Amino acid sequence: MSTTKMKEVLFSEWDVAVRTISNLLTKVQEKDWDYRPQKNMRTLLELANHLVQIPTVDLAIGQEKKEQEIRDLENKLQSGNANGLTEVLKNGYKDFKVYYDSLSENDFFDKVSKPFYFGENMQGHSQAKWLAESTTHIFHHRAQFFNYLKELGYEVNMFDLY
């Protein structure tokens, strides 16, 4: 499979993620943003913020930004409503996609970066690996968000995910 084709396949999945997350966000009623299933879990709003920040934050991590830069970025991107959250997601995805589309085949497969949270003995990942990892990351948290909505009694089903 060519690099271009591989990126097309992954970005078609990202398009689904961005569209479906945006649609799920519009379903949330203001009163439910504080919902927390368990004491040791995020609120619905905290989860939503984490979810929509994935394109921007994962890109920054893959570009070896320092931990404090990442924390500052997360704070800057915080939003308290569906419209703001959707804007963060869509803007972040645009930048994320531009970055990965700009990589040559060599850079995509051979350029290695190491995030701040890897230990000294850990190897970094190729940009191709970062793209794959970010793809699984966004779908993992989309599933969590979907489950929160189910727990709250929202009318959501598998058609909301495709």
Residue frames as a rotation matrix with the C-alpha (Angstrom) as fourth column:
MET 1
0.587 0.810 0.000 0.00
0.810 -0.587 0.000 0.00
0.000 0.000 -1.000 0.00
SER 2
-0.162 -0.636 0.755 1.34
0.559 -0.689 -0.460 3.42
0.813 0.347 0.467 -0.88
THR 3
-0.830 -0.200 -0.520 1.88
0.546 -0.474 -0.690 6.09
-0.109 -0.857 0.503 1.74
THR 4
-0.836 0.548 0.012 -0.79
-0.514 -0.791 0.332 8.23
0.192 0.272 0.943 0.09
LYS 5
-0.126 0.819 -0.560 -3.31
-0.184 0.535 0.824 5.39
0.975 0.207 0.083 0.15
MET 6
-0.370 -0.066 -0.927 -2.53
0.798 0.488 -0.354 4.57
0.476 -0.870 -0.128 3.78
LYS 7
-0.966 0.007 -0.260 -3.10
0.133 -0.845 -0.518 8.20
-0.223 -0.534 0.815 4.79
GLU 8
-0.598 0.793 -0.117 -6.35
-0.587 -0.334 0.738 8.29
0.546 0.510 0.665 2.77
VAL 9
-0.107 0.544 -0.832 -7.65
0.334 0.808 0.485 5.22
0.937 -0.226 -0.268 4.61
LEU 10
-0.520 -0.151 -0.841 -6.78
0.852 -0.015 -0.524 6.60
0.066 -0.988 0.136 8.04
PHE 11
-0.971 0.147 -0.189 -8.12
-0.115 -0.979 -0.169 10.07
-0.210 -0.142 0.967 7.27
SER 12
-0.405 0.893 -0.196 -11.40
-0.271 0.088 0.959 8.62
0.873 0.442 0.206 6.02
GLU 13
-0.045 0.323 -0.945 -11.73
0.817 0.556 0.151 7.15
0.575 -0.766 -0.290 9.53
TRP 14
-0.790 -0.292 -0.539 -10.83
0.558 -0.704 -0.438 10.52
-0.252 -0.647 0.720 11.04
ASP 15
-0.820 0.553 0.148 -13.56
-0.340 -0.679 0.651 12.15
0.460 0.484 0.745 8.94
VAL 16
0.026 0.823 -0.567 -16.04
0.285 0.538 0.794 9.70
0.958 -0.183 -0.220 10.50
ALA 17
-0.279 -0.198 -0.940 -14.71
0.950 0.087 -0.301 10.46
0.142 -0.976 0.164 13.98
VAL 18
-0.977 -0.138 -0.163 -14.95
0.163 -0.974 -0.155 14.24
-0.138 -0.178 0.974 13.56
ARG 19
-0.564 0.826 0.028 -18.45
-0.368 -0.282 0.886 14.08
0.739 0.489 0.463 12.04
THR 20
0.119 0.675 -0.728 -19.86
0.412 0.634 0.655 11.67
0.903 -0.378 -0.203 14.62
ILE 21
-0.486 -0.328 -0.810 -18.25
0.874 -0.182 -0.451 13.36
0.001 -0.927 0.375 17.62
SER 22
-0.983 0.147 0.112 -19.61
-0.131 -0.982 0.139 16.70
0.130 0.122 0.984 16.43
ASN 23
-0.230 0.959 -0.166 -23.09
-0.270 0.101 0.957 15.18
0.935 0.265 0.236 16.15
LEU 24
0.022 0.206 -0.978 -22.88
0.784 0.603 0.145 13.54
0.620 -0.771 -0.148 19.59
LEU 25
-0.839 -0.407 -0.362 -21.83
0.544 -0.652 -0.528 16.84
-0.021 -0.640 0.768 21.16
THR 26
-0.764 0.583 0.276 -24.98
-0.389 -0.758 0.524 18.55
0.514 0.293 0.806 19.86
LYS 27
0.004 0.803 -0.595 -27.14
0.223 0.580 0.784 16.05
0.975 -0.136 -0.177 21.75
VAL 28
-0.510 -0.308 -0.803 -25.84
0.800 0.171 -0.574 17.02
0.314 -0.936 0.159 25.20
GLN 29
0.598 0.719 0.354 -28.13
0.410 -0.654 0.636 19.12
0.689 -0.235 -0.686 27.36
GLU 30
0.036 -0.614 0.788 -26.46
-0.410 -0.729 -0.549 21.81
0.911 -0.304 -0.278 29.49
LYS 31
0.563 0.310 0.766 -27.60
-0.816 0.056 0.576 20.14
0.135 -0.949 0.285 32.72
ASP 32
0.996 -0.076 0.037 -25.60
0.071 0.991 0.109 17.00
-0.045 -0.106 0.993 31.96
TRP 33
0.489 -0.871 0.053 -22.09
-0.266 -0.207 -0.942 18.42
0.831 0.446 -0.333 31.49
ASP 34
-0.068 -0.521 0.851 -21.30
-0.971 -0.162 -0.176 17.78
0.230 -0.838 -0.494 35.19
TYR 35
0.891 0.453 0.018 -22.24
-0.448 0.873 0.192 14.08
0.071 -0.180 0.981 34.99
ARG 36
-0.289 -0.957 0.004 -19.50
-0.915 0.275 -0.294 11.83
0.281 -0.089 -0.956 36.41
PRO 37
0.365 0.516 -0.775 -20.16
-0.361 0.845 0.393 8.04
0.858 0.137 0.495 36.36
GLN 38
0.600 -0.279 -0.750 -17.71
0.734 0.564 0.378 7.35
0.318 -0.777 0.543 39.21
LYS 39
0.886 -0.268 -0.380 -15.59
0.063 -0.741 0.669 9.48
-0.460 -0.616 -0.639 41.55
ASN 40
-0.021 -0.997 0.073 -12.40
0.118 0.070 0.991 8.43
-0.993 0.029 0.117 39.76
MET 41
-0.154 0.047 0.987 -13.69
0.967 0.213 0.141 9.30
-0.204 0.976 -0.078 36.27
ARG 42
-0.980 -0.195 0.033 -13.93
0.195 -0.926 0.322 12.51
-0.032 0.323 0.946 34.27
THR 43
-0.132 0.944 -0.303 -17.12
-0.055 -0.312 -0.948 14.51
-0.990 -0.109 0.094 34.05
LEU 44
0.472 0.394 0.788 -18.87
0.753 0.284 -0.593 14.51
-0.458 0.874 -0.163 30.69
LEU 45
0.992 -0.105 -0.076 -17.45
-0.128 -0.894 -0.429 17.98
-0.023 0.435 -0.900 30.00
GLU 46
0.231 -0.962 0.145 -13.92
-0.659 -0.045 0.751 16.97
-0.716 -0.269 -0.644 31.02
LEU 47
-0.097 -0.197 0.976 -14.16
0.417 0.882 0.219 13.94
-0.904 0.428 -0.004 28.75
ALA 48
0.785 0.451 0.424 -15.55
0.573 -0.270 -0.774 16.06
-0.235 0.850 -0.471 25.90
ASN 49
0.792 -0.551 -0.264 -12.66
-0.556 -0.829 0.064 18.51
-0.254 0.096 -0.963 26.24
HIS 50
-0.120 -0.857 0.501 -10.11
-0.361 0.507 0.782 15.71
-0.925 -0.087 -0.370 26.22
LEU 51
0.164 0.294 0.942 -11.79
0.633 0.700 -0.329 14.10
-0.756 0.651 -0.071 23.22
VAL 52
0.923 0.295 0.247 -11.94
0.374 -0.538 -0.756 17.21
-0.090 0.790 -0.607 21.03
GLN 53
0.640 -0.751 -0.163 -8.36
-0.668 -0.649 0.366 18.18
-0.380 -0.125 -0.916 21.91
ILE 54
0.505 -0.463 0.728 -6.90
0.248 0.886 0.392 14.88
-0.827 -0.018 0.562 20.66
PRO 55
0.726 -0.299 0.619 -5.94
0.656 0.035 -0.754 16.10
0.204 0.954 0.222 17.17
THR 56
0.693 -0.446 0.566 -4.16
-0.325 -0.894 -0.307 19.19
0.644 0.029 -0.765 18.50
VAL 57
0.559 -0.460 0.690 -2.62
-0.777 -0.001 0.629 17.67
-0.289 -0.888 -0.359 21.61
ASP 58
0.683 -0.326 0.654 -1.56
0.298 0.941 0.157 14.37
-0.666 0.088 0.740 20.04
LEU 59
0.754 -0.430 0.497 0.09
0.445 -0.223 -0.867 16.30
0.484 0.875 0.023 17.22
ALA 60
0.586 -0.532 0.612 1.96
-0.656 -0.754 -0.028 18.47
0.476 -0.385 -0.791 19.74
ILE 61
0.601 -0.354 0.717 3.06
-0.453 0.587 0.670 15.39
-0.658 -0.728 0.193 21.69
GLY 62
0.719 -0.286 0.633 4.25
0.586 0.740 -0.332 13.70
-0.373 0.609 0.699 18.49
GLN 63
0.624 -0.504 0.597 6.20
0.235 -0.607 -0.759 16.85
0.745 0.614 -0.260 17.67
GLU 64
-0.061 -0.729 -0.682 8.04
0.851 0.319 -0.417 16.51
0.522 -0.605 0.601 21.00
LYS 65
0.135 0.181 0.974 6.56
-0.289 -0.933 0.214 19.51
0.948 -0.310 -0.074 22.78
LYS 66
-0.866 -0.499 0.005 7.47
-0.098 0.160 -0.982 19.71
0.490 -0.851 -0.187 26.46
GLU 67
-0.487 0.694 -0.530 5.01
0.845 0.528 -0.084 18.66
0.222 -0.489 -0.844 29.14
GLN 68
-0.443 0.324 -0.836 4.29
0.423 -0.747 -0.513 22.22
-0.790 -0.581 0.194 30.26
GLU 69
-0.856 0.131 -0.500 3.61
-0.480 -0.560 0.675 23.28
-0.192 0.818 0.542 26.68
ILE 70
-0.714 0.614 -0.338 1.11
0.267 0.684 0.679 20.45
0.648 0.394 -0.652 26.39
ARG 71
-0.376 0.570 -0.730 -0.60
0.903 0.048 -0.427 21.40
-0.208 -0.820 -0.533 29.67
ASP 72
-0.619 0.102 -0.779 -0.79
-0.039 -0.994 -0.100 25.04
-0.785 -0.032 0.619 28.57
LEU 73
-0.893 0.282 -0.350 -2.26
-0.368 -0.012 0.930 23.98
0.258 0.959 0.115 25.24
GLU 74
-0.563 0.709 -0.424 -4.90
0.692 0.686 0.227 21.83
0.452 -0.166 -0.877 26.95
ASN 75
-0.355 0.411 -0.840 -5.90
0.682 -0.500 -0.533 24.75
-0.639 -0.762 -0.103 29.17
LYS 76
-0.779 -0.011 -0.627 -6.04
-0.319 -0.854 0.411 27.14
-0.540 0.520 0.662 26.21
LEU 77
-0.851 0.397 -0.344 -8.33
-0.218 0.329 0.919 24.79
0.478 0.857 -0.193 24.28
GLN 78
-0.803 0.565 -0.188 -10.90
0.483 0.433 -0.761 24.32
-0.349 -0.702 -0.621 27.08
SER 79
-0.720 0.676 0.154 -14.51
-0.370 -0.563 0.739 24.96
0.587 0.475 0.656 26.11
GLY 80
-0.870 0.415 0.265 -17.76
-0.184 0.225 -0.957 24.74
-0.457 -0.882 -0.119 28.02
ASN 81
0.176 0.980 -0.090 -20.32
-0.495 0.010 -0.869 24.15
-0.851 0.198 0.487 25.29
ALA 82
0.386 0.058 0.921 -20.98
0.495 0.829 -0.260 21.98
-0.778 0.556 0.291 22.25
ASN 83
0.984 0.000 0.179 -20.27
0.156 -0.493 -0.856 24.73
0.088 0.870 -0.485 19.70
GLY 84
0.535 -0.834 0.134 -16.92
-0.842 -0.515 0.159 25.62
-0.064 -0.198 -0.978 21.23
LEU 85
0.101 -0.458 0.883 -15.97
-0.306 0.830 0.466 21.96
-0.947 -0.317 -0.056 21.61
THR 86
0.670 0.227 0.707 -16.82
0.542 0.502 -0.674 21.25
-0.508 0.834 0.213 17.98
GLU 87
0.934 -0.358 -0.011 -14.74
-0.294 -0.748 -0.595 24.21
0.204 0.559 -0.804 16.85
VAL 88
0.215 -0.882 0.419 -11.72
-0.828 0.063 0.556 22.93
-0.517 -0.467 -0.717 18.82
LEU 89
0.196 -0.069 0.978 -12.15
0.160 0.986 0.038 19.49
-0.967 0.149 0.205 17.22
LYS 90
0.831 0.222 0.510 -12.53
0.511 0.055 -0.858 20.72
-0.219 0.973 -0.067 13.64
ASN 91
0.807 -0.590 -0.012 -9.71
-0.568 -0.772 -0.284 23.28
0.158 0.236 -0.959 13.83
GLY 92
0.128 -0.773 0.621 -7.40
-0.690 0.380 0.615 20.76
-0.712 -0.508 -0.485 15.44
TYR 93
0.389 0.082 0.918 -8.21
0.380 0.893 -0.241 18.16
-0.839 0.443 0.316 12.83
LYS 94
0.997 -0.042 0.063 -7.42
0.038 -0.442 -0.896 20.59
0.066 0.896 -0.439 10.00
ASP 95
0.438 -0.890 0.129 -3.95
-0.899 -0.436 0.044 21.25
0.017 -0.135 -0.991 11.43
PHE 96
0.110 -0.318 0.942 -3.42
-0.396 0.855 0.335 17.55
-0.912 -0.410 -0.032 12.22
LYS 97
0.681 0.258 0.685 -4.29
0.452 0.588 -0.671 16.52
-0.575 0.767 0.284 8.66
VAL 98
0.920 -0.386 -0.075 -2.16
-0.330 -0.656 -0.678 19.27
0.212 0.648 -0.731 7.08
TYR 99
0.204 -0.892 0.403 0.84
-0.888 0.005 0.461 18.09
-0.413 -0.451 -0.791 9.09
TYR 100
0.004 -0.200 0.980 0.53
-0.036 0.979 0.200 14.43
-0.999 -0.036 -0.003 8.14
ASP 101
0.848 0.337 0.410 -0.31
0.391 0.126 -0.912 15.20
-0.359 0.933 -0.025 4.52
SER 102
0.814 -0.553 -0.178 2.83
-0.579 -0.745 -0.332 17.34
0.051 0.373 -0.926 4.28
LEU 103
0.205 -0.781 0.590 5.16
-0.527 0.420 0.739 14.49
-0.825 -0.463 -0.325 5.26
SER 104
-0.077 -0.348 -0.934 7.18
-0.949 0.313 -0.039 12.79
0.306 0.884 -0.354 2.56
GLU 105
0.723 0.315 -0.615 7.12
-0.224 0.949 0.222 9.02
0.654 -0.023 0.756 2.47
ASN 106
-0.187 -0.884 -0.429 10.53
0.365 0.343 -0.866 8.90
0.912 -0.318 0.258 4.16
ASP 107
-0.756 -0.083 0.649 9.49
-0.473 -0.616 -0.630 11.29
0.452 -0.783 0.426 6.92
PHE 108
0.274 0.952 0.134 6.19
-0.852 0.177 0.492 9.49
0.445 -0.249 0.860 7.42
PHE 109
0.842 0.088 -0.532 7.87
0.014 0.983 0.185 6.13
0.539 -0.164 0.826 8.00
ASP 110
0.168 -0.917 -0.362 11.35
0.718 0.365 -0.592 7.09
0.675 -0.161 0.720 9.21
LYS 111
-0.376 -0.269 0.887 11.08
-0.305 -0.868 -0.392 10.35
0.875 -0.417 0.244 11.17
VAL 112
-0.035 0.264 -0.964 10.99
0.760 0.633 0.145 9.30
0.649 -0.728 -0.223 14.82
SER 113
-0.240 -0.016 0.971 9.82
-0.470 -0.873 -0.131 11.44
0.850 -0.487 0.201 17.70
LYS 114
-0.471 -0.046 -0.881 9.71
0.650 0.657 -0.382 10.73
0.596 -0.752 -0.280 21.40
PRO 115
0.421 0.736 0.530 7.10
0.118 -0.624 0.773 12.24
0.899 -0.263 -0.349 23.73
PHE 116
-0.136 -0.471 0.872 7.91
-0.727 -0.550 -0.411 13.80
0.673 -0.690 -0.268 27.10
TYR 117
0.456 0.435 0.776 6.36
-0.877 0.367 0.310 10.89
-0.150 -0.822 0.549 28.97
PHE 118
0.818 -0.280 -0.503 8.62
0.036 0.897 -0.441 8.19
0.575 0.342 0.743 27.47
GLY 119
0.815 -0.580 0.023 11.42
0.025 0.075 0.997 7.05
-0.580 -0.811 0.075 29.72
GLU 120
0.185 -0.859 -0.477 15.08
-0.805 -0.411 0.428 7.35
-0.564 0.305 -0.768 28.76
ASN 121
-0.678 -0.513 0.526 15.28
-0.222 0.826 0.519 3.72
-0.700 0.235 -0.674 27.64
MET 122
0.219 0.841 0.494 12.17
0.447 0.364 -0.817 3.92
-0.867 0.400 -0.297 25.47
GLN 123
-0.799 -0.422 0.429 12.42
0.544 -0.201 0.815 4.43
-0.258 0.884 0.389 21.73
GLY 124
-0.505 0.625 -0.596 10.30
-0.510 -0.773 -0.378 7.00
-0.697 0.113 0.709 19.94
HIS 125
0.108 0.645 0.757 7.73
0.495 0.625 -0.604 6.29
-0.862 0.439 -0.252 17.24
SER 126
-0.834 -0.242 0.496 7.63
0.550 -0.282 0.787 6.97
-0.051 0.928 0.368 13.54
GLN 127
-0.776 0.583 -0.239 5.12
-0.568 -0.812 -0.136 9.53
-0.274 0.030 0.961 12.32
ALA 128
-0.398 0.627 -0.669 3.13
-0.419 0.525 0.741 6.67
0.816 0.576 0.054 10.77
LYS 129
-0.532 0.149 -0.833 2.89
0.668 0.678 -0.306 5.05
0.520 -0.720 -0.460 14.22
TRP 130
-0.910 0.200 -0.364 1.79
0.123 -0.709 -0.695 8.37
-0.397 -0.677 0.620 15.77
LEU 131
-0.602 0.727 -0.330 -0.99
-0.758 -0.390 0.523 8.69
0.252 0.565 0.786 13.19
ALA 132
-0.270 0.486 -0.831 -2.19
0.049 0.869 0.492 5.17
0.962 0.092 -0.259 13.92
GLU 133
-0.690 -0.052 -0.722 -1.97
0.700 0.208 -0.683 5.72
0.186 -0.977 -0.107 17.68
SER 134
-0.903 0.372 -0.217 -3.90
-0.280 -0.890 -0.361 8.99
-0.327 -0.265 0.907 17.50
THR 135
-0.451 0.759 -0.469 -6.58
-0.583 0.148 0.799 7.26
0.676 0.634 0.376 15.42
THR 136
-0.251 0.351 -0.902 -7.12
0.540 0.824 0.170 4.60
0.803 -0.445 -0.397 18.09
HIS 137
-0.880 -0.143 -0.452 -6.99
0.466 -0.440 -0.768 7.29
-0.090 -0.886 0.454 20.78
ILE 138
-0.794 0.605 -0.061 -9.84
-0.608 -0.787 0.103 9.36
0.014 0.119 0.993 19.33
PHE 139
-0.155 0.771 -0.618 -12.04
-0.394 0.525 0.754 6.31
0.906 0.361 0.222 18.77
HIS 140
-0.560 -0.091 -0.823 -11.39
0.643 0.579 -0.501 5.04
0.523 -0.810 -0.266 22.30
HIS 141
-0.898 0.166 -0.407 -12.63
0.214 -0.644 -0.735 8.28
-0.384 -0.747 0.543 23.82
ARG 142
-0.596 0.763 -0.248 -15.50
-0.703 -0.347 0.621 8.59
0.388 0.545 0.744 21.35
ALA 143
-0.236 0.484 -0.842 -16.69
0.202 0.872 0.445 5.22
0.951 -0.065 -0.303 22.67
GLN 144
-0.732 -0.065 -0.678 -16.39
0.681 -0.038 -0.731 6.47
0.022 -0.997 0.072 26.25
PHE 145
-0.899 0.396 -0.188 -18.39
-0.377 -0.917 -0.131 9.59
-0.225 -0.047 0.973 25.38
PHE 146
-0.392 0.757 -0.522 -21.05
-0.483 0.314 0.817 7.45
0.783 0.573 0.243 23.68
ASN 147
-0.352 0.217 -0.911 -21.30
0.608 0.793 -0.046 5.27
0.712 -0.570 -0.411 26.79
TYR 148
-0.923 0.047 -0.381 -21.69
0.275 -0.611 -0.742 8.30
-0.268 -0.790 0.552 29.05
LEU 149
-0.678 0.704 -0.211 -24.60
-0.724 -0.590 0.356 9.42
0.126 0.394 0.910 26.88
LYS 150
-0.262 0.563 -0.784 -26.15
-0.047 0.804 0.593 5.94
0.964 0.192 -0.184 27.06
GLU 151
-0.624 -0.049 -0.780 -25.82
0.729 0.324 -0.603 5.99
0.282 -0.945 -0.166 30.85
LEU 152
-0.909 0.271 -0.316 -27.57
-0.096 -0.876 -0.473 9.36
-0.405 -0.399 0.823 30.93
GLY 153
-0.149 0.919 0.364 -30.47
0.447 0.391 -0.805 7.93
-0.882 0.043 -0.469 28.92
TYR 154
-0.224 0.034 -0.974 -29.81
-0.700 -0.701 0.136 9.74
-0.678 0.713 0.181 25.65
GLU 155
0.759 0.509 0.406 -31.29
-0.012 0.635 -0.773 8.19
-0.651 0.582 0.488 22.52
VAL 156
0.079 -0.783 -0.617 -28.02
-0.977 -0.183 0.107 7.14
-0.197 0.594 -0.780 20.88
ASN 157
0.736 0.124 0.666 -27.29
-0.053 0.991 -0.125 3.96
-0.675 0.057 0.736 18.98
MET 158
-0.030 -0.854 0.519 -24.84
0.599 0.400 0.694 2.50
-0.800 0.331 0.500 16.50
PHE 159
0.419 0.232 0.878 -26.14
0.889 -0.303 -0.344 4.77
0.186 0.924 -0.333 13.74
ASP 160
0.991 -0.108 -0.079 -24.65
-0.077 -0.943 0.325 7.69
-0.110 -0.316 -0.943 15.68
LEU 161
0.320 -0.934 0.156 -21.22
-0.130 0.119 0.984 6.14
-0.938 -0.335 -0.083 15.15
TYR 162
-0.371 -0.460 0.806 -21.21
0.677 0.461 0.575 5.75
-0.636 0.759 0.140 11.35
